[in-house]
Amino acid sequence: MKKKRNKIAAIQNDILRYVYHEVSPSEAGEIASRIFSDPELEDEFYNLVSLKGNLERLEAKGEPSRRSINNILAYSRSLDSIIH
């Protein structure tokens, strides 16, 4: 398991740059070749693509829901009563 994590950690930054299109065309080809020739790196790539999509959907919403705000306020009030 540790060997797998080390292998992924070594290229994870490159995969992130690839997912966000922050690489040159030649780098993109090299990174893609590494990703798609290794099932573990390919899994990591698809996980990062999924996470990017989730972040983009959250960002598109713009604001937290009223329920989330109320939960945060209730929690804050409960802490206030403990502290004071």
Secondary structure, 3 states (H helix, E strand, C coil): CHHHHHHHHHHHHHHHHHHCCCCCHHHHHHHHHHHCCCHHHHHHHHHHHHHHHHHHHHHHHCCCCHHHHHHHHHHHHHHHHHHC
